[in-house]
Amino acid sequence: MLLQKNLHTLRKLYPTLAKRISWPVDSNHIIEKDNKIGYVLHDTPYPISLSRKKLQRFAKHAPYSKDVLLWGCGVGDILDVLLAKQNNIVLWERDPWLLRILLKRRDFGPFLRSGQLRILLGSDIVLERGNLQDYQMMGHPFFSSLYKFEKNIVLKPQAPIVFLCKGELFVSDVGNILQHRGYAVYMWDVECLSHDEVVYGALMAKPSLCVSINYRYGLAEIVERTSSKLLVWEIDPSMDRIRNVETDTKSSFIYTWRAAHIDSFRRSGFQNVKYLPLATNTKRCFPTKGTLEERDVYGCSVSFVGASLVDQGQHYRDVFLSSYAQWSGREDGSEKLQGLMREQSKDLSIFIADELLGYWFPDFSKAMEDAQVSLSSLLGEWIACLKRQSYVMALQDHDIQVWGDRGWSGVPNYRGQAGHLREVVHVYRRSIINIDINRIYQPDIVTMRVFDVIATGGFILTEYTPALDDLFDVGVEIATYTTMDDLIEKVDFYRSHPEERTRIIQAGRKRVHAEHTMEHRLTTMLSAIHEK
């Protein structure tokens, strides 16, 4: 078996590397079918094998007998060309699973033993960056952009290293700002890699700072071992209660978009916890006139862009019911839950699930008080789903257009998904009124949607929360509603008063640029760290 043969060679030459490649790793992002390999990014599979035409074009311009640093192995087709042209190659790959796929393709023993090929995995690039300055850098067409941050580690060998936890929302924005401020950013995949590899990378590279969007259990303990500092910006709801930390947290700094979470973090052992609202990236969210095609595709009177919460809500509702059935040994959970939901549905502007649980499930609620996942959190997503569906349906007579996941497919005027980085911005710009419907169980936050819409020059009608008063002059810089009926009335009013919309848009955008950009938030967080 070629994989084992190559690993045997690596064990003789680079025993630690061979062990790391063999450690457990999540492979759900890789699709292997009919001898073809696909890489799943943002729920979309992309082929990573080059066509014959592209490979011939690459071979035509590939260097001969040079020192080459290759970013990303893909399936090995580019590597084959470079080896055939007698180049000395350092191959860097962040993903151990892709390396396993590569090592199953052919026997690389002769190239490894001769030194013509050397493999670097993950954080090795930090340790080797001072030795790679004279190498010609080349990248796999797909992975070259995916590994864009790591390139800067080599290009700026003296820059301080930041480990940025790999993820979705905000991660790329934060990485770009850190890089602009002189840091070299390494994407730290704490979710897919084995715990051993996560710890190994941090201990060997010794980053000056570790940054995470949302807290991951165990991060504080890992970072404390590196003598580094941990910066966390919590921006998303979590079903789990915050677990107690098992280390000193003087070097961990937690910023949360919910002031209500400050006490929870502190009770769990975190010393440095502060409230910090969300913000926008003005380099991505800005006004433009746009093309006629954009106006035709995205232009509408009223829009909502966001998750339906259908899948999440149903999943957590089912978890609640199965937990109740297992605890009680009874089958009356569904009937009781329907009664609870009838009461909650009478007013979807106020979350009263905690009180209702005490009435409909008193003994179960008491028994589960200290559970890792709170019962009200499990029901929260389902109630939030019903609220969004109800508010959107109430605006059908106003021709509301909806972009989001397939949970909205049963709603009239469902327009499909809108990509977060580009397409969603077009919707914000081209809608006369953008609607913001917050999750019912977190009424104390200001959503990212608010800042993004305002930054694009769009008009947003958002649900009122006292947190808005600290960020905007309500009624002057932002428009709000309180109930479903109030929402409908405000939509009618602002549709027929364009001059009022324009006044609020201009005032709001001025405030966002002055105080609520990602740059402002990073300045706040980094300043606090450097003061300690």
C-alpha positions as CSV (number, residue, x, y, z in Angstrom):
1,M,0.0,0.0,0.0
2,L,1.6,3.3,-1.1
3,L,0.4,5.3,1.9
4,Q,2.1,2.9,4.3
5,K,5.2,2.7,2.1
6,N,5.6,6.5,2.0
7,L,4.9,6.8,5.8
8,H,7.6,4.1,6.4
9,T,10.1,6.3,4.5
10,L,9.0,9.4,6.4
11,R,9.4,7.6,9.7
12,K,13.0,7.0,8.9
13,L,13.7,10.5,7.7
14,Y,11.2,12.7,9.6
15,P,9.6,10.5,12.4
16,T,7.7,13.4,14.0
17,L,6.1,14.4,10.7
18,A,5.1,10.8,9.9
19,K,3.4,10.6,13.3
20,R,1.6,13.9,12.8
21,I,0.2,12.8,9.4
22,S,-1.1,9.7,11.1
23,W,-2.9,11.5,13.9
24,P,-6.8,11.6,13.7
25,V,-8.2,14.3,11.5
26,D,-11.7,15.3,10.3
27,S,-12.2,14.5,6.6
28,N,-15.8,15.8,6.1
29,H,-14.5,18.6,3.9
30,I,-13.1,16.2,1.4
31,I,-15.2,14.3,-1.1
32,E,-13.6,11.2,-2.8
33,K,-15.8,9.7,-5.5
34,D,-15.0,7.9,-8.8
35,N,-11.2,8.6,-8.4
36,K,-12.0,12.3,-8.2
37,I,-11.3,14.6,-5.2
38,G,-13.5,17.5,-4.2
39,Y,-12.9,20.1,-1.5
40,V,-16.0,21.5,0.3
41,L,-15.8,25.2,1.1
42,H,-18.8,27.2,2.4
43,D,-21.0,24.1,1.7
44,T,-19.9,24.0,-2.0
45,P,-17.7,21.2,-3.4
46,Y,-14.8,22.3,-5.6
47,P,-12.7,20.0,-7.8
48,I,-9.1,20.2,-7.0
49,S,-7.7,18.1,-9.9
50,L,-6.4,20.2,-12.8
51,S,-7.8,19.6,-16.2
52,R,-5.4,18.3,-18.8
53,K,-5.4,21.7,-20.6
54,K,-4.6,23.6,-17.4
55,L,-1.9,21.1,-16.4
56,Q,-0.3,21.4,-19.9
57,R,-0.3,25.2,-19.5
58,F,1.3,24.9,-16.1
59,A,4.0,22.6,-17.4
60,K,4.8,24.9,-20.2
61,H,5.7,27.7,-17.8
62,A,7.0,25.7,-14.9
63,P,10.6,26.3,-13.7
64,Y,13.4,23.9,-14.3
65,S,15.9,22.9,-11.6
66,K,14.9,25.6,-9.2
67,D,14.2,25.8,-5.5
68,V,10.4,25.9,-5.3
69,L,8.1,26.4,-2.3
70,L,4.7,24.9,-3.3
71,W,1.6,26.0,-1.5
72,G,-0.9,23.2,-1.3
73,C,-0.5,19.7,-2.6
74,G,-4.0,19.2,-4.2
75,V,-4.0,15.7,-5.6
76,G,-0.3,15.9,-6.6
77,D,-0.6,16.7,-10.3
78,I,1.3,20.0,-10.0
79,L,3.9,18.3,-7.8
80,D,4.4,15.6,-10.4
81,V,5.2,18.3,-13.0
82,L,7.7,20.1,-10.8
83,L,9.5,16.9,-9.8
84,A,9.7,15.9,-13.4
85,K,11.5,19.2,-14.1
86,Q,14.1,18.3,-11.5
87,N,13.1,21.1,-9.1
88,N,14.0,20.9,-5.4
89,I,10.6,21.3,-3.7
90,V,9.4,22.2,-0.3
91,L,5.8,21.3,-0.2
92,W,3.7,23.0,2.5
93,E,0.2,21.7,3.3
94,R,-2.0,22.7,6.2
95,D,-4.3,19.7,5.9
96,P,-3.0,16.2,7.0
97,W,-5.8,14.5,5.2
98,L,-4.8,15.9,1.8
99,L,-1.3,14.7,2.5
100,R,-2.6,11.2,3.1
101,I,-4.4,11.4,-0.3
102,L,-1.2,12.5,-1.9
103,L,0.9,9.8,-0.3
104,K,-1.6,7.2,-1.6
105,R,-1.0,8.2,-5.2
106,R,2.7,7.2,-5.9
107,D,5.9,6.2,-4.2
108,F,7.7,9.5,-3.2
109,G,10.5,7.6,-1.4
110,P,13.2,8.3,-4.0
111,F,12.4,12.0,-4.0
112,L,12.3,12.2,-0.2
113,R,15.5,10.2,0.3
114,S,17.4,12.4,-2.2
115,G,16.2,15.6,-0.7
116,Q,14.5,16.7,-3.9
117,L,11.2,16.7,-2.0
118,R,10.6,17.9,1.6
119,I,7.1,18.1,3.2
120,L,6.1,20.7,5.7
121,L,2.8,20.3,7.6
122,G,0.9,23.1,9.3
123,S,2.8,25.2,11.7
124,D,6.2,23.9,10.3
125,I,6.0,26.9,8.0
126,V,6.6,29.2,11.0
127,L,9.7,27.3,12.0
128,E,11.1,27.2,8.5
129,R,10.2,30.6,7.2
130,G,13.7,32.0,7.7
131,N,15.1,29.3,5.4
132,L,12.7,29.8,2.5
133,Q,13.4,33.4,1.4
134,D,15.2,32.5,-1.8
135,Y,12.6,29.9,-2.9
136,Q,10.3,30.6,-5.9
137,M,6.8,30.5,-4.5
138,M,4.2,28.6,-6.5
139,G,0.6,27.7,-5.5
140,H,-2.1,25.2,-6.5
141,P,-4.7,27.3,-8.2
142,F,-7.4,26.5,-5.6
143,F,-5.3,26.4,-2.5
144,S,-3.2,29.4,-3.4
145,S,-6.0,31.7,-2.3
146,L,-7.1,29.5,0.5
147,Y,-3.6,29.7,2.0
148,K,-3.1,33.4,1.4
149,F,-2.4,34.3,5.0
150,E,0.4,31.7,5.4
151,K,2.3,33.1,2.4
152,N,2.9,36.3,4.4
153,I,4.6,34.3,7.0
154,V,7.4,33.6,4.6
155,L,7.3,37.0,2.9
156,K,7.7,38.8,6.3
157,P,10.0,36.5,8.3
158,Q,10.4,39.0,11.1
159,A,6.7,39.7,11.6
160,P,5.1,38.5,14.9
161,I,3.0,35.4,14.5
162,V,-0.7,35.3,15.2
163,F,-2.6,32.0,15.3
164,L,-6.1,32.8,14.1
165,C,-8.6,30.0,14.7
166,K,-10.0,28.9,11.3
167,G,-13.7,29.6,10.8
168,E,-16.4,31.4,8.9
169,L,-17.9,34.7,9.8
170,F,-15.5,37.6,10.6
171,V,-12.4,35.4,10.5
172,S,-11.1,36.6,7.2
173,D,-11.9,40.2,8.1
174,V,-10.0,39.9,11.3
175,G,-7.1,38.2,9.5
176,N,-6.8,41.0,6.9
177,I,-6.7,43.7,9.6
178,L,-4.1,41.8,11.7
179,Q,-2.0,41.4,8.6
180,H,-2.4,45.0,7.7
181,R,-1.1,45.9,11.2
182,G,2.1,44.0,10.7
183,Y,1.3,40.5,12.0
184,A,1.9,37.3,10.1
185,V,-1.3,35.2,10.3
186,Y,-1.4,31.4,10.6
187,M,-4.8,29.8,10.2
188,W,-5.1,27.4,13.2
189,D,-7.6,24.6,12.5
190,V,-8.7,23.8,16.1
191,E,-11.9,22.1,14.9
192,C,-10.7,19.5,12.3
193,L,-7.2,18.6,13.5
194,S,-6.4,16.3,16.4
195,H,-5.9,17.8,19.8
196,D,-2.3,16.6,19.6
197,E,-1.7,18.5,16.4
198,V,-3.4,21.6,17.7
199,V,-1.2,21.6,20.8
200,Y,2.0,20.6,18.9
201,G,1.5,23.6,16.5
202,A,1.1,26.1,19.2
203,L,4.0,24.8,21.4
204,M,6.4,24.6,18.5
205,A,5.5,28.0,16.8
206,K,5.1,29.9,20.0
207,P,2.8,32.6,18.5
208,S,2.8,36.0,20.2
209,L,-1.0,36.0,20.1
210,C,-3.8,33.6,19.5
211,V,-7.2,34.9,18.2
212,S,-10.5,33.2,18.0
213,I,-13.9,34.2,16.8
214,N,-16.1,32.6,19.5
215,Y,-14.6,30.6,22.4
216,R,-13.6,27.0,22.0
217,Y,-13.4,24.8,25.0
218,G,-9.7,24.1,26.0
219,L,-8.2,27.1,24.2
220,A,-7.3,28.9,27.4
221,E,-5.4,25.9,28.6
222,I,-3.5,25.4,25.4
223,V,-2.5,29.1,25.0
224,E,-1.4,29.2,28.6
225,R,1.2,26.5,27.9
226,T,2.7,28.6,25.1
227,S,3.2,31.7,27.2
228,S,1.2,33.5,24.6
229,K,-2.0,35.6,24.9
230,L,-5.5,34.6,23.9
231,L,-8.0,37.1,22.4
232,V,-11.6,35.9,21.9
233,W,-14.4,37.8,20.3
234,E,-17.7,36.1,20.9
235,I,-20.2,36.9,18.1
236,D,-22.5,33.9,17.9
237,P,-25.0,32.1,20.1
238,S,-24.0,28.8,21.6
239,M,-26.1,26.0,23.0
240,D,-23.5,24.9,25.6
241,R,-23.0,26.6,28.9
242,I,-19.5,28.0,29.3
243,R,-17.3,25.4,31.0
244,N,-15.0,26.1,33.8
245,V,-11.4,26.7,32.8
246,E,-8.6,24.7,34.4
247,T,-5.8,27.2,34.2
248,D,-4.9,30.7,35.1
249,T,-6.6,33.1,32.7
250,K,-4.6,36.3,33.2
251,S,-3.4,36.0,29.6
252,S,-6.9,35.3,28.2
253,F,-9.1,38.3,27.0
254,I,-12.7,37.7,26.3
255,Y,-14.9,40.2,24.4
256,T,-18.6,39.3,24.0
257,W,-21.3,40.8,21.9
258,R,-23.8,40.1,24.7
259,A,-23.3,42.0,28.0
260,A,-25.4,39.3,29.7
261,H,-22.6,36.8,29.0
262,I,-20.0,38.6,31.0
263,D,-21.0,37.1,34.3
264,S,-21.2,33.6,32.8
265,F,-17.6,33.9,31.6
266,R,-16.4,35.2,34.9
267,R,-18.1,32.4,36.8
268,S,-16.3,30.0,34.6
269,G,-13.0,31.4,35.7
270,F,-12.1,34.1,33.1
271,Q,-10.7,37.2,34.6
272,N,-10.6,39.6,31.7
273,V,-14.1,39.8,30.2
274,K,-15.7,42.9,28.5
275,Y,-18.7,43.7,26.4
276,L,-17.9,44.6,22.8
277,P,-20.6,45.0,20.1
278,L,-20.3,43.8,16.6
279,A,-19.2,45.9,13.7
280,T,-18.8,46.1,9.9
281,N,-16.0,45.8,7.4
282,T,-16.2,49.0,5.4
283,K,-13.8,47.7,2.8
284,R,-16.5,45.1,1.9
285,C,-19.6,47.0,2.8
286,F,-19.8,50.4,1.0
287,P,-22.3,52.2,-1.3
288,T,-22.1,51.9,-5.1
289,K,-24.4,52.8,-7.9
290,G,-24.2,49.2,-9.2
291,T,-25.0,47.8,-12.6
292,L,-28.4,47.6,-14.2
293,E,-28.2,43.8,-13.8
294,E,-27.6,44.1,-10.1
295,R,-30.6,46.4,-9.7
296,D,-32.8,44.0,-11.7
297,V,-31.6,40.9,-9.7
298,Y,-31.5,42.4,-6.2
299,G,-33.7,45.5,-6.3
300,C,-36.8,45.2,-4.2
301,S,-39.1,47.1,-1.9
302,V,-38.6,45.1,1.3
303,S,-36.1,42.3,2.0
304,F,-34.9,39.9,4.7
305,V,-31.6,38.2,4.5
306,G,-30.8,35.6,7.1
307,A,-31.1,32.0,8.4
308,S,-34.5,30.4,8.6
309,L,-33.4,28.5,11.7
310,V,-35.7,25.6,10.6
311,D,-33.1,22.8,10.6
312,Q,-31.4,24.0,13.8
313,G,-34.7,24.7,15.5
314,Q,-36.2,21.3,14.7
315,H,-32.9,19.5,15.7
316,Y,-32.8,21.2,19.2
317,R,-36.6,20.7,19.7
318,D,-36.1,17.0,19.0
319,V,-33.2,16.9,21.4
320,F,-35.4,18.5,24.0
321,L,-38.2,16.0,23.5
322,S,-35.8,13.0,23.5
323,S,-34.1,14.2,26.7
324,Y,-37.5,14.6,28.4
325,A,-38.6,11.2,27.3
326,Q,-35.4,9.6,28.5
327,W,-35.6,11.4,31.8
328,S,-39.3,10.9,32.5
329,G,-40.0,7.6,30.8
330,R,-43.2,9.2,29.5
331,E,-44.5,10.1,26.0
332,D,-46.4,13.3,26.8
333,G,-43.5,15.7,26.0
334,S,-44.8,16.7,22.6
335,E,-48.3,17.6,23.9
336,K,-46.8,19.6,26.7
337,L,-44.4,21.4,24.4
338,Q,-47.3,22.3,22.1
339,G,-49.0,24.0,25.1
340,L,-45.8,25.9,25.9
341,M,-45.5,27.0,22.3
342,R,-49.1,28.2,22.2
343,E,-48.4,30.5,25.1
344,Q,-45.1,31.8,23.7
345,S,-46.7,32.4,20.3
346,K,-49.2,34.9,21.8
347,D,-46.3,37.5,21.9
348,L,-43.2,36.7,19.8
349,S,-41.5,40.0,20.8
350,I,-40.7,38.7,24.3
351,F,-38.9,35.4,25.2
352,I,-40.7,33.8,28.1
353,A,-39.6,30.1,27.6
354,D,-37.9,30.1,31.0
355,E,-41.1,30.9,32.8
356,L,-43.2,28.6,30.7
357,L,-40.8,25.7,31.3
358,G,-41.4,26.1,35.0
359,Y,-45.1,25.7,34.4
360,W,-45.2,22.9,31.7
361,F,-42.1,21.0,32.7
362,P,-41.5,21.9,36.4
363,D,-39.7,18.7,37.6
364,F,-37.7,18.3,34.4
365,S,-36.6,21.9,34.5
366,K,-35.4,21.5,38.1
367,A,-33.6,18.3,37.3
368,M,-31.8,19.9,34.3
369,E,-30.7,23.1,36.0
370,D,-27.0,22.2,35.9
371,A,-27.0,20.5,32.5
372,Q,-24.3,21.5,30.0
373,V,-27.1,22.7,27.6
374,S,-29.9,24.7,29.1
375,L,-33.5,23.7,28.2
376,S,-34.4,27.3,27.3
377,S,-31.5,27.3,24.8
378,L,-32.7,24.2,23.1
379,L,-36.2,25.7,22.7
380,G,-34.8,29.1,21.8
381,E,-33.8,28.3,18.3
382,W,-37.2,26.7,17.5
383,I,-39.0,29.7,18.9
384,A,-36.7,32.1,17.0
385,C,-37.5,30.1,13.9
386,L,-41.3,30.5,14.4
387,K,-40.8,34.3,15.1
388,R,-38.9,34.8,11.9
389,Q,-41.4,32.8,9.8
390,S,-44.3,34.7,11.4
391,Y,-42.8,38.2,10.8
392,V,-41.9,37.4,7.2
393,M,-45.3,36.0,6.5
394,A,-46.9,39.1,8.0
395,L,-45.1,41.2,5.4
396,Q,-46.2,39.2,2.4
397,D,-48.7,41.9,1.4
398,H,-45.6,44.2,1.2
399,D,-43.9,42.0,-1.3
400,I,-41.0,41.0,1.0
401,Q,-38.2,39.2,-0.8
402,V,-36.3,36.6,1.3
403,W,-32.7,35.4,0.8
404,G,-31.4,32.5,3.0
405,D,-31.2,28.8,3.4
406,R,-33.7,26.3,2.0
407,G,-35.8,26.5,5.2
408,W,-37.3,29.5,3.5
409,S,-38.3,27.5,0.4
410,G,-42.0,27.4,1.3
411,V,-42.2,31.2,1.7
412,P,-43.5,33.2,-1.4
413,N,-40.7,35.3,-3.0
414,Y,-37.9,33.1,-1.7
415,R,-34.8,34.1,-3.8
416,G,-32.3,31.5,-2.7
417,Q,-29.1,31.8,-0.7
418,A,-27.0,35.0,-0.7
419,G,-23.3,34.7,-0.3
420,H,-22.0,36.5,2.8
421,L,-19.1,38.2,1.2
422,R,-20.6,39.7,-2.0
423,E,-24.2,38.8,-2.9
424,V,-25.6,39.8,0.5
425,V,-24.1,43.3,0.1
426,H,-25.9,43.7,-3.2
427,V,-29.2,42.9,-1.5
428,Y,-28.6,45.5,1.2
429,R,-27.8,48.2,-1.3
430,R,-30.7,47.5,-3.6
431,S,-33.5,47.0,-1.1
432,I,-35.6,50.1,-0.2
433,I,-36.1,48.6,3.3
434,N,-34.0,45.8,4.9
435,I,-35.7,44.1,7.8
436,D,-33.7,42.9,10.8
437,I,-35.4,40.1,12.9
438,N,-33.3,39.2,15.9
439,R,-33.3,35.8,17.6
440,I,-36.0,36.1,20.2
441,Y,-33.8,34.7,23.0
442,Q,-31.1,37.4,22.6
443,P,-33.0,40.6,22.7
444,D,-30.1,42.5,24.1
445,I,-27.8,42.5,21.1
446,V,-27.3,44.5,17.9
447,T,-26.8,42.2,15.0
448,M,-24.0,42.4,12.4
449,R,-26.7,42.9,9.8
450,V,-27.4,46.4,11.3
451,F,-23.9,47.6,10.8
452,D,-23.4,46.0,7.4
453,V,-26.6,47.5,5.9
454,I,-25.9,51.0,7.2
455,A,-22.3,50.8,5.9
456,T,-23.5,49.9,2.4
457,G,-25.8,52.9,2.3
458,G,-28.9,50.8,2.8
459,F,-31.9,51.5,5.1
460,I,-32.6,49.0,7.9
461,L,-35.6,48.6,10.1
462,T,-34.4,46.8,13.2
463,E,-36.0,45.5,16.4
464,Y,-35.5,47.9,19.2
465,T,-33.1,46.9,22.0
466,P,-31.7,49.2,24.8
467,A,-28.2,48.2,23.4
468,L,-29.0,50.4,20.4
469,D,-29.1,53.5,22.6
470,D,-25.3,53.1,23.4
471,L,-24.4,52.9,19.7
472,F,-26.8,55.1,17.8
473,D,-29.2,58.0,18.2
474,V,-32.4,56.0,17.8
475,G,-34.8,57.6,15.4
476,V,-32.1,59.9,14.0
477,E,-29.3,57.4,12.9
478,I,-31.4,54.2,12.9
479,A,-35.1,53.2,12.6
480,T,-36.6,50.6,14.9
481,Y,-39.8,48.7,15.6
482,T,-41.0,46.8,18.7
483,T,-43.8,44.4,17.7
484,M,-45.1,42.7,14.6
485,D,-47.8,45.3,14.2
486,D,-45.3,48.1,14.7
487,L,-43.1,46.6,12.1
488,I,-45.9,46.6,9.5
489,E,-46.7,50.2,10.3
490,K,-43.1,51.3,10.1
491,V,-42.6,49.6,6.7
492,D,-45.7,51.5,5.4
493,F,-44.4,54.7,6.8
494,Y,-40.8,54.5,5.5
495,R,-41.8,53.2,2.1
496,S,-43.8,56.4,1.6
497,H,-41.3,58.8,3.1
498,P,-38.0,58.5,1.1
499,E,-36.7,61.8,2.4
500,E,-36.8,60.4,6.0
501,R,-35.1,57.2,4.9
502,T,-32.3,59.3,3.2
503,R,-31.8,61.4,6.3
504,I,-31.5,58.3,8.6
505,I,-29.2,56.5,6.1
506,Q,-26.8,59.4,5.9
507,A,-26.7,60.0,9.7
508,G,-26.3,56.3,10.4
509,R,-23.5,55.7,8.0
510,K,-21.6,58.7,9.4
511,R,-21.9,57.2,12.9
512,V,-20.8,53.7,11.7
513,H,-17.7,55.0,10.0
514,A,-16.8,57.1,13.1
515,E,-17.3,54.4,15.7
516,H,-18.4,50.9,14.5
517,T,-15.9,49.4,12.0
518,M,-13.9,46.2,12.5
519,E,-10.8,48.4,12.7
520,H,-12.3,50.2,15.7
521,R,-13.1,46.9,17.4
522,L,-9.6,45.4,16.8
523,T,-8.0,48.6,18.1
524,T,-10.0,48.2,21.3
525,M,-9.1,44.6,21.8
526,L,-5.4,44.9,20.9
527,S,-4.9,47.9,23.1
528,A,-6.3,46.1,26.1
529,I,-3.9,43.2,25.5
530,H,-0.8,45.4,25.1
531,E,-1.7,47.3,28.3
532,K,-1.4,44.2,30.4
